[in-house]
């Protein structure tokens, strides 16, 4: 079983896009709304990559540290 994380957080989005934390929270809320997710549901790295058009490998590499 892999211990690799699948969800993306505002901190990750902030670092990846060079935006403030608050802007990253808003971006995640916009993407969740586009996918019809509720506030308490998580967003996967794949969903984020698909919505933004950023390569999934780039997203995973940034989120790894």
N, C-alpha and C positions, 0 to 999 in steps of 0.2 A: 504494500500500500504506500502510495506516494504522499509525502507531507507537503507537497507544493500547493500553494494558495491559489484559489480560482477567482476570488472576488477582488474587485478594485475599490480603493478608498479615495477619499478626497485628497489625502496627503500624496498619494501616488499621482493623481491627475494634476495636482499643483506642480509637482516636480517634472512631470512629463511634458506639460504644456507651457510651463513657465508662468502660470497664473497664480493669483493669491489663493489662499485656502478658501475664502468665501466664494470666490468665482468658481473654484473647483466644485464646491458643494452645489452651486446653481447649475453647473454643467451636468453633474450627475443627476440632478433632479429633472433636467430637460430630457436626458437620455432615458431615464426611468419612465417618464411620461410617454415618450415615443414608443416604448415597448409595452406600455400598459401595465407597468408594475406599480404596486402600492409603495407607500413611504417606508414601510418596515422591511421590504424585500431588498435583497442585495443585487448588485449588478456584476456580471462576470466580466473578466478581461476580454473574452471573445465578443461579447455584446458591445463593450466600449470600443474595441478595435474596429468592429464592423460599422458602427455608427460614425466614428470619426474618420475612418479610412486609413488609420495608422496600422502598419503591419503588426500582427500579433506577436511576432518574435521581438520586436522593438518594445512593445508594451510589457511583455514578460521580463525582458532584460532590465528595464527600468524599475520594475516593481521588485525585482530580486535584491536590489541594493546597489 
